[in-house]
Amino acid sequence: MTAILQAHALGKRYGQRQALTDCTLELPPGHVIGLVGPNGAGKTTLLQIACGMLAPTTGQIEVLGERPDGATSQLARVGYVAQDTPTYANLSVADHLTLGAKMNPGWDAKLAQARIEQLGLNPKQKAGKLSGGQRAQLALTLAVAKRPELLILDEPVASLDPLARRDFLRHLMESVAEHDTSVILSSHLISDLERVCDYLVVLVSSRVQLAGEVDDLLAQHHRIVCTRRREADLPAGLQLVSAEHTDRQSTFVVRTPSPLPADDWTAEHLELEDLVLTYLERGLDHGAPATTRPRGEAR
Ligand SMILES: Nc1ncnc2c1ncn2[C@@H]1O[C@H](COP(=O)(O)OP(=O)(O)OP(=O)(O)O)[C@@H](O)[C@H]1O
């Protein structure tokens, strides 16, 4: 299957500020991909490059098999909802649908109409008079009705109350299931990502720290608690993600694609939130992805 997004050594610099560093990713189709990272991590930068709104400084990227260059044919295949869910304040809801129909060759007028009715939006209402949640829903409707192959959503639920957020995500999931769309969704809200995402990318300090299918990542990561020991004394082949020590006890988070070897420790799998927080912390502390200690090498 062709990747929906393939990036190699992608970088973006704004003057002195490095916003994205050495980003190599291959995102498979058919997933809802959660992009998570702290403020300023580079999420918006990556998503804008993917939409062809920004040019990278270094590296290459392909989205749906093409270089994103803002060409109309590609814009029709990618739906983008920016962080501030932009709409035209002076245009009515109906005007937005008319505009969507004019600008998008694959526009699904029936779908757009049905969603507006389902949401209870008044077609005559000016977008400037809608609530933040309603504006986000309108922006999502415009993006979904393009019938894109890929939907890119940059923190679309950030300003919504919990109920509006739940509705937004429910509508998103419905339309994804119905139309077989791939989605990249950035959010700070891990509980939301947990609800809708089956693939995860963690970006910290401009670098990708972790990427993979959520089920695989959860299966491969373990929290180990044992009497105090050095990292170097862990069995070889385990990828050390984090280590904490008290006088008597050590707690490690490790990753291994194989079953965890039996040892004198207690081990448990991590919840998604713990996994994300571990990599966020690690990224802020070290600025580099975790590495595996090869057999025989002491740290
Ligand atoms: N137009 C710009 N000019 C200069 N620096 C910028 C510009 N846009 C972003 N940056 C910087 O690039 C870095 C990455 O920003 P980006 O908006 O991609 O992060 P983000 O992960 O989306 O953050 P947030 O979660 O706060 O939205 C930040 O340090 C930011 O200050």
Ligand as a Chemical Component Dictionary entry (heavy atoms), coordinates in Angstrom:
data_LIG
# 
_chem_comp.id                   LIG 
_chem_comp.type                 NON-POLYMER 
_chem_comp.pdbx_formal_charge   0 
_chem_comp.three_letter_code    LIG 
# 
loop_
_chem_comp_atom.comp_id 
_chem_comp_atom.atom_id 
_chem_comp_atom.alt_atom_id 
_chem_comp_atom.type_symbol 
_chem_comp_atom.charge 
_chem_comp_atom.model_Cartn_x 
_chem_comp_atom.model_Cartn_y 
_chem_comp_atom.model_Cartn_z 
_chem_comp_atom.pdbx_ordinal 
LIG N1  N1  N 0 6.158 31.949 10.705 1  
LIG C1  C1  C 0 7.040 31.655 11.646 2  
LIG N2  N2  N 0 8.135 32.430 11.812 3  
LIG C2  C2  C 0 9.057 32.131 12.763 4  
LIG N3  N3  N 0 8.993 31.073 13.599 5  
LIG C3  C3  C 0 7.923 30.279 13.470 6  
LIG C4  C4  C 0 6.895 30.528 12.506 7  
LIG N4  N4  N 0 5.968 29.542 12.613 8  
LIG C5  C5  C 0 6.399 28.744 13.610 9  
LIG N5  N5  N 0 7.559 29.178 14.117 10 
LIG C6  C6  C 0 8.347 28.527 15.190 11 
LIG O1  O1  O 0 8.586 27.178 14.805 12 
LIG C7  C7  C 0 8.441 26.305 15.918 13 
LIG C8  C8  C 0 7.392 25.252 15.602 14 
LIG O2  O2  O 0 6.128 25.892 15.501 15 
LIG P1  P1  P 0 4.798 25.099 15.166 16 
LIG O3  O3  O 0 3.703 26.113 15.064 17 
LIG O4  O4  O 0 5.032 24.229 14.014 18 
LIG O5  O5  O 0 4.615 24.223 16.498 19 
LIG P2  P2  P 0 3.350 23.419 17.016 20 
LIG O6  O6  O 0 3.856 22.103 17.473 21 
LIG O7  O7  O 0 2.264 23.421 16.006 22 
LIG O8  O8  O 0 2.922 24.286 18.288 23 
LIG P3  P3  P 0 1.469 24.493 18.966 24 
LIG O9  O9  O 0 1.124 23.206 19.638 25 
LIG O10 O10 O 0 1.741 25.586 19.961 26 
LIG O11 O11 O 0 0.514 24.892 17.900 27 
LIG C9  C9  C 0 8.097 27.188 17.109 28 
LIG O12 O12 O 0 9.284 27.430 17.814 29 
LIG C10 C10 C 0 7.566 28.446 16.497 30 
LIG O13 O13 O 0 7.843 29.557 17.309 31 
# 
loop_
_chem_comp_bond.comp_id 
_chem_comp_bond.atom_id_1 
_chem_comp_bond.atom_id_2 
_chem_comp_bond.value_order 
_chem_comp_bond.pdbx_ordinal 
LIG N1  C1  SING 1  
LIG C1  N2  SING 2  
LIG C1  C4  DOUB 3  
LIG N2  C2  DOUB 4  
LIG C2  N3  SING 5  
LIG N3  C3  DOUB 6  
LIG C3  C4  SING 7  
LIG C3  N5  SING 8  
LIG C4  N4  SING 9  
LIG N4  C5  DOUB 10 
LIG C5  N5  SING 11 
LIG N5  C6  SING 12 
LIG C6  O1  SING 13 
LIG C6  C10 SING 14 
LIG O1  C7  SING 15 
LIG C7  C8  SING 16 
LIG C7  C9  SING 17 
LIG C8  O2  SING 18 
LIG O2  P1  SING 19 
LIG P1  O3  DOUB 20 
LIG P1  O4  SING 21 
LIG P1  O5  SING 22 
LIG O5  P2  SING 23 
LIG P2  O6  DOUB 24 
LIG P2  O7  SING 25 
LIG P2  O8  SING 26 
LIG O8  P3  SING 27 
LIG P3  O9  DOUB 28 
LIG P3  O10 SING 29 
LIG P3  O11 SING 30 
LIG C9  O12 SING 31 
LIG C9  C10 SING 32 
LIG C10 O13 SING 33 
# 
